[in-house]
Structure formats: C-alpha cells, structure tokens
Amino acid sequence: MQNMQHLFALLILWHIPVCLLLKDCEWKVELNEFDNLGGDKAVFFRQHPVTSVAAVFQNLTDSAIDLNDRNSHYLGFPYYLKINLTCTTQDAAMLIRKAHLTGLRPIVTVTFQEPVNIGHWKPEQLQIEMKAAPYQLQGPCGSQELCRMCWYTPMPMTNWSVVMKVLVRSNGLGLQVDSKRFSVNINGYVKETESGVQYSVGRKVSTLRNLMLLRSPSRPIWATFNHAPVLLLGGFSAYKIVLVSDSEFADFTFLEVGVDNCWIGSLNCPVSVFSSAISDTIATEQMLFVRQNQLIYSLAGNYATLSPRPPGTAAWTRVLPNMCVSKLNPVFFPHNDSEYVMALGSGSEEGVVFLGTIRDGAVQFSELRTAERETVCMCLKIACSVLWAVYITEENLIVLLVQERQRDQSLYHIVGYDRDKATFQVLFRLPRFVPKDTEKGFVMLLGLEEYTDSALVPRGLSYNPFSGIFYIWGNVILQSYDLVNYIHLSDFPRRSHINYFILSYVGEFVCVTQSEEIWFAVEGSSAISRLYPSEAWSVYLSLQLMSGSKDFGFNETFVSLFFNEDGLQQLVYIRDGDKEKEGKLIKRNFPVHYILTYQQLIYSQYRSVYFNDVHYIKFFQSCSFSTMRFKDLPAPQRFTRMEHYRTEPPDVMDPTGFHSNRSLAVYQGLIFQLLWLHADYSRPYADPVHDPTWRWWKNRKQYAEYYFYVASNGNSSGGVFVNMESDVKIYDLQANNQLPERFTWTRTYYSFSVFLSIELSAESLEETPEDNSLDFVWLTIVLGHPEYVVSHLRRRNLVSRGSVLYQVTIRDTGKYPEQGLSGKNLLRSSMILKVINAPTQCYHYTASGPQLQGYAMVPLFIGCPPGKRLAFDITRTLRHTAKENKHYFDCLHKNPDMPCFFFDDVFYPFFLIQDMVTGDSGPFTGRYTLKVIGGGPYSESQIQLYSPGEILNYNTENSSTLLSLIWRRADRTRRPPTDPKGFTIFSSRKSGIKWVCEQNSPCHDVTPLDMRAPDFFFLVKVSNRAVDENTYCDYDLEFVIHVHGLRLSPSRAIVFMKISLAVLSAIVSVYILCQVLGPPVWACFTRLLQWVEETLAVRTESTATFASFSSHNHSTMRSASSL
C-alpha cells in the first residue's frame, strides 16, 4: 500500500506538473490618493470629484479640448489605481523594468455594479477599459538610469455605484502574467480626522494571536449578493471583534465593535450565557447589522455617490430595542429597490419573525402576522419556534423552518408566509427520521421510502433564485423545486451536522459541518464529495508545502468560506512554528478542482496495457468524453447587456515615455468627461449620431490632422497630445469561444454549437468500443423557467472525428406576463448545460490547473433588458412636420437642443428605440399613449406639473370639465382607440396631433410679454405600458415641447382689437387733421415767422444806429478835452 501511494505521488508529479509550479509573478493593485502618487496605500472613502484638474486643462490651448463647450466637465477622481508586480523568487523592481522595456502594459477593466435602489438612476451594466500609463517613482537610483516604476490609471467612480470589480490583464507583450481580479469598493464607514483615518465601526485591534488561539469555529460571511461594498465577519469567542474588509478580504482590519454591553436578560428574554462575541453579522449596500446576545445593532454608511444621499450614522444604533432576538437571517437578493434582513424572536417573542426593509440608508421592521395579528405558532396552534427564514422575493413568499416542541420529540415543518395575503400555510412536514440510502445517491420522498433510526434534525434553509432549488439542511440535505416535493441526497452522511450552507449561484454549493468538514456538490446532480479532510487534500497540501507556498502551513485555523467570481475562497489563519510569533490571516483560492481530480486518481481503478510494445498503466475512464468546446457563439454584448468603453492615456512629449503628475491629471479629466457624457446621454432628445462620445468631439473633429501634426513635432500644448480616437465606446466585443457570464432575455434567441470529443484509438490505448463510444455522450439542458424560455438541441455524430456536434438554440417564448422598466425587476432564472454523468467526474487541464468540464450554469434574467430606452426623434419629427405642413418653422431665438414648433401646425412626433449596448437605433413601431403632464408659459423654468385629475381633463375627451383639452388628434375621420382611462392610443403610422388649448386648459389665455405671440412649454409623457404587447419593456419617456404662436383668447383678442382700433383711429384722425388744417396753419406759421424776422431786423438796425451815434459823441468829447 505504501508503494502504491509513492507510485501515485509520482504519477501526480508527472501528469500534473502545474501543481508544483507557483506563479512567480502576479498583479498587485493599490489605491493612491490624487495628491500622493507613489505614496502609501489609501483607503477608498473620498467620494467627491477633484476640481483642481480643470486648471491643468487650461494649458491645453492648442488641442482637441474645447473648454468653451457647454458639455465639457474636466474634473478628476480622488484616487489613482497603482499597478505593480509582486514576485516570489525574483526581484520585483527589476522584473517590472524588464517588463516595461519589452512592451508590457497592463490593461485595467473596471466594472461598476448597479445599485440596489435603481429608482434614482437608469439600470445598466457598465465597464470601462483603461490602458495603464507608466510612471517613474521618486527615490534614489544609484547607478541605474531607470529606477523604480509602476503603472497608473485613474480609479473612476460613478454617481450610483459603490461596488467595483477591477480586472488587470496583460496586453500580450513582454512578460506573461495571468489576469487577476480585484474588488475595489467604497468604504462608507471610514472618515478622516486630525489623527488620521478613523473607522466608525469601532476601534482598531493590533494583534490577532490571542483571538486565533481560542480556535473559534468557522462561520459564514453574510451579505447582499454582489451589492455589499464592505464585508463583515464576527464570531470571535469572548471578544466583540469583527473582521472588516472593503476588498473581499484581499486586505482587512480587525475592529472592536463600539456597542454597549447591556445585559437585559429577564423572564421575558432569558439568556443562559452572556458573551461579548458578535454572533451574527450581515452587510448590505448601505448598512451593517450585528447581533450580540439578544440585541441587534445597525450602522449606516456614508455613501454620497448613492441618491438620495444617506447621511450615515456615527455610532451603532440599537434596533428592535424592546424585542428579544435569537438569530439574524440574511436576505441575499434585493427586491423593489430595497434590501432586507430578518430577525427571529425568542423569549416572549418566540415564533415571531421580524422583516427589516432597508431603503435609502434606513431600516424599518415589521412582524410576520396574519390579518388577525396571529404569529405562525398561533396560526398552527402549536408550541413552536422558528429556526430559519428564507425570503423568496420573486414570489413575495417567506419560507420558515418551524420546530414544533412536544414532550419527548420535536417535529419540523416548512411553512410559507404570503406577504400579499398575510397568511401562513404549511408546505411540507419533514419526516422524523433520515431516509435509508438506496445506493443511487438520492431518495425521492414519496411516502413509500424506508427510514433509518437516526432522527432527522434540520438546522437551516437555503434557496437559489436562479435555479429555483430550495434546500433544507442539517444532518441531511433535502432539495426541492416546488417547496412541496423533495429529494434526499443520501451520499451525505447523517452523522455529520451542517453548520452553514453556502451557494455560489452559478451551480455549486458547499456545506461546512460542525467538525469543520467541507462538502461540495453541483446543482442538478446527486453526487456530493467531501473535500476536507480527505486523502486528496493531504496530497495537495503536501505538494504545496514541498513547493514552498506561503499560502499553506502545518498549523492552520479555518476561519470562513465564501464564493466570489474566482470561485470558492477560504480564510485561514496560519501560525509559524514559534507560538509566540504573530501569525497571518490570508485569503486563498480553495482548490476544489485539484481535490476532485486527485480523488479520481486515488480511487480510480487501473490496468496494465501494452501499446507499441510499451508498458502503460491505464486508468478506467470515469468521464464519457475527453474535450468539450464551444463554437459559433454570437457577440456577447447583446445578451450580457454590458456597455463597454475603451480608453488610452494621452501621449506625452517626454522622450522617455513616462507620464508626469500633469499628464495623469489630464488622463483623469478625460475619463471623468467620458463617464459624464455617458450619464448625460439619457436625455430625452436623441442625438443625430447614436453615441455618447459624439457630442465630445463634434466641434473639433475636422482639425484632427492638424493636432496630430503638431504632436508629431513635439509641440503639443501642455506637453500632452489628446487623441480623439482613444476614448471610444465598443459595441462589438467578441465571444472568445466562452459562454457569457449572464443572459438577459427579451423575445430573442441565442444559438451556439458544442463539440464533445472522445479519445481516438491512438489515445485510448486499446480501449474497447464499449468503454469509449459516442453512444455514452449526451448533452442536456435544464432551464429554470421552461414556461418562458425553451431550448432545442440538434445532435450530429461526427464518427470520423470521434466527436458529437450539438447545435443548441435557447429561445424566449414571449409568454412572460410582466412588462417593466428597462433593467428593473427582472425575473432570475438559469440555464444548466451538462453532459450526462459529467459533474465532478470530467475535467481538463489548463495553464492555471485542472478545471471541471461538462457542466456550466449561466444565470438568465427575463424581462426588459438594461440599456434599452425610448428617445424623442427630433430629427425625423422636424423633417416630417415641415413636409406635411409645407413649410419649416423655428423660433427667432433658436435653441439647438430644443427646436420650436408652430401652434397652428400639425405636430407629428416620432420616437426611437435605442440600444445603448449594441449601438442599434431604430424607429419605435409599437403603440403608445401621449399625455401632457405639465406645462408653463414663456420659459422652461415656468413648467408646473399637473395633478392626475388635471391630466385626465387636459388629455381625454371624456373628462368631467368641458372645453379643457390641450390637444386633439389631427385625424378626426374615425374614433381613435383608447385605453381604459380614455387616453388616446397612438401608433407610428398615425401620430399627428393638433394643439387646441381650449378655454379651461392652462395654455388658453397666455398674455404676450411683447409684440410677439407667446410661447408655451409642454411636458409630455409617452408610455407604452399596457397598450403594447409586443415587448417586455415599459418605455416611459418625458420630454419638453416648445410651441410658439399661441392664439389669443376671444375676449383678449377683442380687447387687443379695440385698443388697436383706437390707436389706429387716433392716427387716422391726426392724419386727416393734418391734411385739412395743415395749409392754413402753415401759412399762419409762415407769416408769424416773417413778422418775427422783420421785428428782429428793425431792432437790430436801431441798435446799430444808436451805437454809431454814441461812438461819435465820445470821440468829440475826447478831442475837446485834449485842446
């Protein structure tokens, strides 16, 4: 036996060399603050843009940047993303320089997770791809000309996301480094003080050794799936300490929770043992919850990027203060723009379940009771307690695990609470004992099965909304698709009691027992395997220790398990040989695929065979095929609904190619502007070009060659060249022969091919046809909601190639009854693609190690996909309106974003369906209703919203108020169709309306401000809800129409006519008087002038004569005096 183990080890070393090879270098990502490039690692808590970037753009005078454009917003983000390499055996600094000189450039893709409350923002899937810029770090160089360096990209933010996934990959040049994924989230529980960064969760703990020596059992990490920016883990015995991380435990902080230690044990709330430990922890998007003894505390984070902006709380707040709580239960998926958490009562609240609704940074709890205020125990008329609760959000059903206490035994029931009807109903009564194994791996609970003498003890519930599988777990695992009929997975031993149950939501689940055993299974299969402890685990651990891996050790403490996008992750505390030294807590990938493949080699039978006179050892094949390949996959974006932007840093004029702080600031501003244009593109008026970046360069696109010429001569202003082709939106990403991560269905189909190959005769080493035949290779597809999505498989045997070709088509039936807004309240479903007997049995080797094959689960989302929108086609509307009315009209003061329409013209609105993901844009051909829901005269700022009653009066002819219509259909030849409320239903063929503004309408008697006819701004709402059955989308569009030339009311027109006639009569009378009396008056006036002139002449002559006489007398007198 010992020799066989050595032989087995040699086979592993020979067949699986990747086990011994450590990845010498991998990507490392850190955050640096905007003003601290190359400095210490920063915590991501600042959420406001950096305005100093705008000053850098002022120097870019001779470039493509147009600072006078009103669409320009060149600001910055508070952080940079610093990319480095970390190596095991080589000098990282030297290797980074070598990688840079050989052409390596990191490509960083940031994916933004949409928020829970999408009512304030458009639901969307968004990612931006950035090429990193090389940057030379400051410091002593010695004899080296090129010192320490790294790469930088901005760390972008949006106004609605606090969870971001960062993928770093190579550009394919130079050093080969595998892609790596990081979680970079905003930490709303951190604030800056005079002494530095401070956590609102509690006080930082410096040492871990005392905590880990207590050997607390492992515990789960509970959080809202893919929405919690900060994760929380408690359960450290005798300490009110939690582990906090904003990076999925790539790094973390130990904090002593700042809650009071009040002891409120009483007869109404008995507590046998007091403990300072934080028992339960739940993290949501905006809040944290902890339970200590029977008390629950909450803490709201400060997230300014979410709207409305929750203020956050500075300290922990006690919730349900007068209630006795025994346990917290998480709700992993949000619903109706809210998150949820459940608390189970005890003591005087025994059997009471509290449902907490979290919205906009606040939580409100309500009790699960009937209309008669009965709890589940009162309704069932039994003495009971609730052990677990699961909220199935799509059915608005809460499922409870109820324990009925009798004298000498306990009975367990599955009870459903319908929130819409406020009623309890028993769905399933669990058997008292564990069913006997039938050696098939499962037992169907039909009432005819045999049972063991071991009591069945359930401990909790789990539910996967994608596959629709419901689990009951304890010392058994029961699963059901309808909450009524169950299957027992009999391979799980009844001696083990599950402590917690973890779902990946992509087809895998793991359960951890009280003795820290780890069991693994895939959904849709009855096979379940123990991963730890196992012989395969011992072999893998030995190989890792032999290779010198720092992620494994002889003395380990198992802390927690959780799934993320990279698979199953494990938190472990590794102690060194010296017990006095501080150990380390690390996160590592749990080697599920390695262990399963090792188990096959350990337990598989083999035989000796001769091939070409060579002696071989041949293992019996447990898998019916050898390779599985996907072909002919369509472009993924139409189905994943992921909007993708691609950017590059500006070119620098520095001959070394290294960027400076100023050039990186320009990079920041360009990405900020790109994301601002993306957010602003939701405007109701459609641009002539369906692309958010069109507005950016439309004024300077014609000068692109000039800017390139200036840059090629090294004379670009500011030392950087902004290439207008570097920031683009990508609509044609390729599938790369891989199934997409998710599907969103909307009356479409998805088709692809699957190749399944067996080993050829030269590879199979003389296997018999019975052992290696295409007849054993069969592909199946399991759909979560077959009433809405169907599949079609077409099989074709390629005997000469030893392969089977399946052509797979997944098609939407069009029967989904709901019609919703784009990307909102989508139905979660799934597609499981598996080969018969393949789960956990078939695998293939890749560069990163063995991978299971033959099984894939892809989440499906049914409904109106995100990225679809209805837009007002102003270009076609203007063209068609001018054509039908035989003239073109616009206001004197033109607004290019809101053209003007004439009141007396027939208005022909047209609309577009724009796909923000694929770039498609086409006319809306469905039916819709048009309503004027607001309006105001003179300017857009005067618009006032109308009440529901006013909207009905102004837009329908069956209103209670007469003569109140604002508009009518232009085609009055026959009665138009209407909805139940009386609103007219339009189609794209007949959409003309005529403005009427009747007597009781708000636009009836508008007083002109000057000599021009008054203007009116109508707020119009267009919707196809409940009138267009050809789409899952509820398109809802609101836009403003500027109408000029409103008519005057008859009374005001008469007044204006009277005034005009009076003025005109006065002018005519004056004219007549001038014509009749003018000549005599002019003659009199002429004579008067002549008389005045004569009088003046006589007086002038008299004055001159008198002056001459006076002068003569004066001369005579002077002569006489001289004599």
Number of C-alpha atoms within 10 A of each C-alpha: 6 7 8 10 12 11 12 16 15 12 13 19 14 11 11 16 11 17 18 17 13 14 13 13 20 18 20 15 22 17 25 23 21 19 11 14 21 18 13 11 14 14 19 19 20 19 20 13 15 17 14 13 20 17 12 16 23 13 12 20 13 15 24 22 22 18 15 7 12 7 14 19 18 27 24 29 24 23 28 25 22 24 23 20 19 18 17 14 10 11 12 18 17 13 16 21 16 14 18 18 12 12 13 19 21 27 22 28 21 24 22 22 22 21 25 27 22 18 12 12 15 20 22 23 18 19 19 22 21 25 21 22 26 22 20 17 15 12 8 9 10 8 7 8 7 13 16 18 20 20 23 29 25 28 25 20 24 18 17 22 21 27 24 26 19 22 19 26 20 19 16 13 14 15 19 14 21 14 14 16 18 20 20 25 25 26 25 25 26 19 16 11 8 6 6 7 13 15 18 21 24 19 15 15 13 9 11 14 16 9 14 20 11 11 13 15 17 23 22 21 20 21 25 21 16 19 24 26 27 28 25 27 25 26 23 23 18 14 15 21 24 26 18 21 19 24 20 22 21 14 12 17 17 20 20 17 23 14 18 13 13 9 12 15 16 10 9 14 20 14 18 8 7 13 16 16 19 23 22 24 26 26 26 31 32 28 26 22 23 25 22 24 25 23 22 26 19 23 23 27 25 24 26 19 18 23 16 12 12 18 14 19 17 16 17 21 16 17 16 17 12 10 20 27 26 24 22 24 22 24 24 24 20 22 18 14 16 17 25 23 25 22 24 23 24 22 20 14 18 21 22 25 28 23 22 21 17 22 19 20 21 16 18 14 17 12 16 22 20 18 9 9 12 18 20 29 19 15 15 15 10 13 15 20 24 24 20 24 26 22 24 21 16 15 10 14 18 19 25 25 23 25 23 17 14 11 5 5 9 15 16 22 18 21 22 23 22 17 15 9 11 15 18 24 14 16 17 16 13 19 16 17 14 20 24 16 19 13 9 11 15 21 21 17 16 9 7 7 12 13 14 13 10 14 16 21 23 23 19 20 23 21 21 22 20 22 26 19 18 22 21 24 22 21 22 25 22 24 24 16 16 11 18 13 14 21 17 23 22 24 20 21 12 19 9 16 22 25 21 21 23 19 18 17 20 23 22 18 20 22 22 24 18 13 13 19 17 18 19 19 18 21 21 16 17 18 20 19 18 21 22 17 13 15 14 22 20 13 17 19 17 14 17 19 15 10 13 13 15 11 16 18 19 12 12 16 19 18 23 17 25 22 21 14 13 10 15 20 20 18 20 22 20 21 22 14 11 8 10 9 10 14 19 14 21 18 18 16 16 17 18 20 17 20 23 24 19 21 20 18 17 15 9 12 12 12 9 9 14 12 11 6 7 7 10 12 11 16 13 14 18 15 22 25 26 18 16 19 14 16 17 14 18 18 16 23 21 24 23 20 24 22 24 23 21 19 21 21 27 21 19 21 21 12 7 10 13 17 22 17 13 15 23 26 25 26 27 27 26 26 28 23 20 24 21 19 20 18 15 11 18 16 13 17 21 22 18 12 11 15 18 20 19 15 16 20 17 9 13 14 14 11 12 16 10 13 21 18 12 15 21 12 9 16 15 22 17 19 18 24 27 24 18 19 12 13 20 18 22 16 19 14 14 12 15 14 14 13 17 17 14 19 23 24 28 20 19 14 15 17 16 16 19 19 17 25 22 22 18 17 13 9 9 15 16 15 18 10 10 9 15 22 19 20 11 16 19 17 21 14 19 16 23 22 19 14 12 18 24 18 19 14 16 10 15 12 15 14 11 7 11 17 24 23 20 20 17 19 16 19 18 20 17 19 11 18 10 16 21 19 21 23 22 22 19 22 19 19 23 28 26 20 16 20 23 16 19 21 22 25 19 24 23 15 13 9 8 12 15 21 17 19 22 25 25 18 24 21 23 25 22 26 28 26 27 24 22 24 22 26 26 24 21 21 15 17 16 20 13 17 21 18 11 14 14 10 10 14 16 15 15 8 8 10 11 7 10 13 17 21 22 19 19 15 21 20 25 22 19 22 24 19 19 20 20 26 24 23 17 13 18 11 16 18 15 16 19 23 19 20 21 23 22 21 23 19 22 18 12 17 10 12 18 15 14 16 11 10 11 18 19 23 21 28 22 20 17 12 18 11 15 14 16 24 25 24 19 19 18 16 13 8 7 6 9 13 11 14 12 8 10 14 20 20 19 22 15 16 11 14 19 20 18 17 20 19 22 18 16 16 20 20 25 18 20 19 15 15 10 7 6 10 14 20 27 24 23 24 21 16 16 21 19 21 19 14 16 20 15 11 19 24 25 23 22 17 19 19 16 20 17 23 24 22 17 24 19 18 16 11 10 14 13 12 12 13 12 12 12 12 12 12 12 12 12 12 12 12 12 11 12 12 11 12 10 10 10 12 11 10 12 11 11 11 12 12 12 12 12 12 12 11 12 12 11 11 12 11 11 11 11 10 11 11 10 10 11 10 10 10 10 10 10 10 10 10 10 10 9 8 7 6 5
